[in-house]
Amino acid sequence: MRVALLKPGVHATLAGIILALFITLKRDATGYSVLKSLEHDLHGTVAHFVLPVFAFAEAGISLANVGAEEALHSIPLGIALGLFFGKQIGIFVLCWIAIRLGLTKLAESKTYAS
């Protein structure tokens, strides 16, 4: 079906939307949903590969000559580690402050370790 849309000159984005319209929304008797299964299977690939590649491409950043040496240089490595650990620490600290100020409370079955 993709070839049938590509040959007449339909853009790949429009072809994808048209093909997506044919994915059934209904669950079968066992509760299996084709749409939910596709969404679950594609999430990791899209979130960790497709989206970053498109973001770099739209920003005009070329990754053609980027190797391991450039990626593991102190500046990009520091930025990546700062974003990862900074987000973890920031969310934990803000939640801890909100609990201490009485703005919210920790769930009965939860502790800071779990």
N, C-alpha and C positions, 0 to 999 in steps of 0.2 A: 504494500500500500504506500510505503514511503517513496518508492521509485515512481509510482503513479502520480504522486504530488510533486516530486522533484523535476521530472522531465518537462512538464508544461511551464515550469518556472516559478512555482509557488515557493515562497521563502521558507527556510527551515523552521523558523519560529511559528509561522502560520500552520505549517504541516504538523508540527508537534501539538498545537492546540486542537487542530481538527482530529488528529489521532486520539488525543486524550478524551475527546467527547464520546468515543466509542467504548471507553472503559466502564464497565457496569458498576453501579453504586450499590446494588442489592446484595445482601448476604444470601448464601445458600442455606439449606436445611441444617447444616452442621455449624453455621455461624461464620463460615469462611467468607472473607470479602477480598476480591481481587484488588480493589483500590487500596485498601488498608495494607495489604501485603506488598504491593508495589511501593507505596509510600514508605513503609518500614525498610524495605530492601534498598531503596535508592537514597535514603536519608544520609547515611555515612559518606557515600561517594560524593553526593552533591555538597554537603557541608564541608568536607575536608579537601576536596579536589576541585570540583567544577566551580563553585562560588569564588574561591580565592583566585583561580585562573582568570575568570571573567572580571573580577575586581581589578587585578593587575593590568589586564588588557584594556579595560575601559579607562584606567588612570594613565595609560600610555607608558607603562613600565615594561621594558623588555627584559626577559629572564634568559635570553639566548646564551649569554656568556657567563652566567652565574654558576659557579661550581661550589664544591664543599668548602674550599678555602675561604671564599667570600661569605658564604652563609654562616660559617663558624667563626668569623672575625669577631672581635670583642664588642663592637657596636651593635650589629644585628642580634648577636647572641644575648647581650645585655637587655636589649629592647624586648626580645621574646620572653626571657626569664622574668623581666620586670612586669610585663603584661600578665603572664601566667600567675606568678606568686603574688603580685600586687592585687589582682582581682580576688584571689582566695583569702588573703589576709584582710583586705578591705571589707569584703562581705561579712566575714566572721566578726570583725571588730564592730561594724555598724549594727549587726544583729545583737551582739553582746551588750552594746550600749543601750539599744532599744529595750532589751529585757531588763537591764539594771534601772533604767528610768521609769519602768512600768508602762511603757507604750505598748508592749506586747508581752506574751509569756511563752515559755517553752512548753511544747506539748507534753502531756502527762507521761507518755511512754518514752520520751526522748531525754537524753542527757547531752552534754557537750561532746562526749566521746562517740556518740552514735547518731 
